[in-house]
Amino acid sequence: MEQFERKVTKIGNSFGITLPAELLKQVGLAQGDDVQVEVKDGKIVLRKKEQIILPEGVDAEFMEILNDVIKEHDKAFKGLVDR
């Protein structure tokens, strides 16, 4: 596995890092792609956001709201599985 060293830089009120073009190409990312950022076991994990095609008649905004509700109440939903 290749390793790259980068510095954290200030970008406006946030911070960021740059990624080499060859690294992005290896993982199938390009400028403008959406990524998901997760902290797992004290490490930052980046992955390309999956593009989901909704069936005809399903509203994307409704699905986003539903997803937010599921995330917010994740612990409660998981507790229901054990019942």
Buried (B, 14 or more C-beta within 10 A) or exposed (E): EEEEEEEEEEEEEEEEEEEEEEEBEEEEBEEEEEEEEEEEEEEEEEEBEEEEEEEEEEEEEEEEEEEEEEEEEEEEEEEEEEE
